Amino acid sequence: MPESITVTIPAALRPQVEGSESVTAEGDTIGGVLDALKAQYPSFGDKLFPNGGEQMNRSINVYVNEEDIRFLENMDTKVTARDQVDIILAIAGG
């Protein structure tokens, strides 16, 4: 049964989640949690997955317990209520 997962939201994306620093959604994988958040906050989903696509915005990273999901199991990364899930905006520069 999916657990309620708390996800921290960066300041730049908080307007899409009613100004909240963190939100909760049910899921047992990161993909499931993000799908639930997209349904709950459609404009947030549009920022994460531009143009309704399956591919996550390249400037957005998701971490579980301070590990980038790209180095874990990506969207299939398992999560529980005890995990720390953070959405981080990538910073580019030169």
C-alpha positions as CSV (number, residue, x, y, z in Angstrom):
1,M,0.0,0.0,0.0
2,P,1.5,3.4,-1.0
3,E,2.6,5.6,1.9
4,S,2.3,9.4,2.3
5,I,5.6,10.9,1.2
6,T,6.7,14.5,2.1
7,V,8.5,16.3,-0.7
8,T,10.4,19.6,-0.1
9,I,9.8,22.2,-2.8
10,P,12.3,24.9,-3.9
11,A,11.2,28.5,-3.5
12,A,10.9,29.1,-7.2
13,L,8.3,26.3,-7.6
14,R,6.3,27.1,-4.4
15,P,3.7,29.3,-6.3
16,Q,2.6,26.2,-8.1
17,V,1.9,24.4,-4.8
18,E,0.0,27.2,-3.0
19,G,3.2,28.6,-1.5
20,S,4.0,25.4,0.5
21,E,7.6,24.6,1.5
22,S,6.7,20.9,1.4
23,V,3.8,18.8,0.1
24,T,2.7,15.3,0.6
25,A,1.5,12.7,-1.9
26,E,1.0,8.9,-1.8
27,G,3.2,6.6,-3.7
28,D,5.7,3.8,-3.4
29,T,8.1,5.0,-6.1
30,I,9.3,8.5,-7.0
31,G,7.3,8.2,-10.3
32,G,4.1,7.4,-8.3
33,V,4.7,10.3,-6.0
34,L,5.3,12.7,-8.8
35,D,2.2,11.5,-10.7
36,A,0.1,12.1,-7.6
37,L,1.6,15.6,-7.3
38,K,0.9,16.3,-10.9
39,A,-2.8,15.4,-10.3
40,Q,-3.0,17.4,-7.2
41,Y,-1.1,20.5,-8.5
42,P,-1.5,20.6,-12.4
43,S,0.6,23.8,-12.8
44,F,3.4,22.1,-10.7
45,G,3.2,19.1,-13.0
46,D,3.6,21.4,-16.0
47,K,6.8,22.7,-14.6
48,L,8.1,19.2,-13.8
49,F,7.0,17.7,-17.1
50,P,6.8,20.4,-19.8
51,N,4.2,20.1,-22.5
52,G,2.6,17.2,-20.8
53,G,5.6,15.0,-21.6
54,E,7.0,11.9,-19.9
55,Q,10.5,13.4,-19.7
56,M,11.2,15.5,-16.6
57,N,12.5,19.0,-17.1
58,R,16.3,18.8,-17.3
59,S,16.7,21.7,-14.9
60,I,14.9,19.9,-12.1
61,N,16.6,17.2,-10.0
62,V,15.0,14.8,-7.5
63,Y,16.9,13.5,-4.5
64,V,16.0,10.7,-2.1
65,N,18.0,10.8,1.1
66,E,20.5,13.2,-0.6
67,E,21.0,10.8,-3.5
68,D,20.1,11.9,-7.0
69,I,17.5,9.5,-8.4
70,R,19.4,9.3,-11.7
71,F,22.0,7.3,-9.8
72,L,19.4,5.1,-8.1
73,E,16.5,3.7,-10.0
74,N,15.3,7.0,-11.5
75,M,11.4,7.1,-11.5
76,D,11.3,3.5,-10.1
77,T,13.3,4.5,-7.0
78,K,11.3,3.1,-4.0
79,V,10.3,5.5,-1.2
80,T,8.7,5.2,2.2
81,A,7.4,7.8,4.7
82,R,10.8,7.7,6.4
83,D,12.7,8.9,3.3
84,Q,13.7,12.5,2.7
85,V,12.6,13.6,-0.8
86,D,13.8,16.9,-2.2
87,I,13.2,18.6,-5.5
88,I,16.1,20.8,-6.4
89,L,16.5,23.3,-9.3
90,A,19.8,22.8,-11.2
91,I,21.9,25.9,-11.4
92,A,23.8,26.7,-14.6
93,G,26.5,29.2,-15.0
94,G,29.8,29.8,-16.5
